[in-house]
Amino acid sequence: MHSNAMPPEISGPSAGIPEATVARLPVYLRALYGLAERGISTVASEELAAAAGVNSAKLRKDLSHLGSYGIRGVGYDVDYLVYQVSRTLGLTQDWPVVIVGAGNLGRALANYGGFVSRGFTIAAMLDADPAIVGTRIARLTVRPVDELEAVVARHKVAIGVIATPAGSAQGVCDRLVAAGVTSILNFAPLVLSVPEGVDVRKVDLSIELQILAFHAQRRSTARPEAEPAGGPPREPREPRDRHPAGVNGMRPIAAQA
């Protein structure tokens, strides 16, 4: 058994592409969509790199793994590069997705219109709460979680999204894997254990917020206090200790699925 560790390279039609490059391809694709929407047909590597937040040398190396080389003095053809990146990511076909957990987060995911435009179809939503089962969310009727295996088989689900509380996430994961789902997006605040051959991507909003809080605190500490008019600089105030436990005086925030 292993957790969320990812292999150094991917397998299949795009074998040999480093995982770090794969992680940047969706960022390039988002930037390319933005350029296309503005009517831009060609883009220099420097411009695309700036839009993606990487340096141009890294971008050129990443795209070379796709067999795409820009023309000197011209750049990359935006539409063709969209096709190349989409094909490499497997987005030239539709991927049925099941969302397990119809709470606030699950509802937000179901209502997100970007899935369809990027090649993902929400095939079903499942929940364990009898009060939620049978209700309509977006265009879907929430099904009981007892039907998970049948739903996966009926819709040929390729990707499972776990938006449940932490206590039930591993059990849901185990059932998805047993039903044949090998790609899982996990929003629950814990690390899932999965067998070899199953890919898990974890999204933990509370961790991201805590990292932002760290950087905000560091900037605040580094910024000198302004000198009040007509007087010397004020002594720095002692921080209020609202969170006596946790790293850097902060108590970890439990994510709510």
Secondary structure, DSSP 8 states (H G I E B T S, - for coil): -B-S---SB--STTTT-BHHHHHHHHHHHHHHHHHHHTT--EE-HHHHHHHHTS-HHHHHHHHHTTT---BTTTBEEHHHHHHHHHHHHTTTS-EEEEEE--SHHHHHHHT-THHHHTTEEEEEEEES-TTTTT-EETTEE-EEGGGHHHHHHHHT--EEEE-S-HHHHHHHHHHHHHTT--EEEE-SSS---B-TT-EEEE--HHHHHHHHHHHHHHHHHHS-----TTS----------S--SSGGG--------
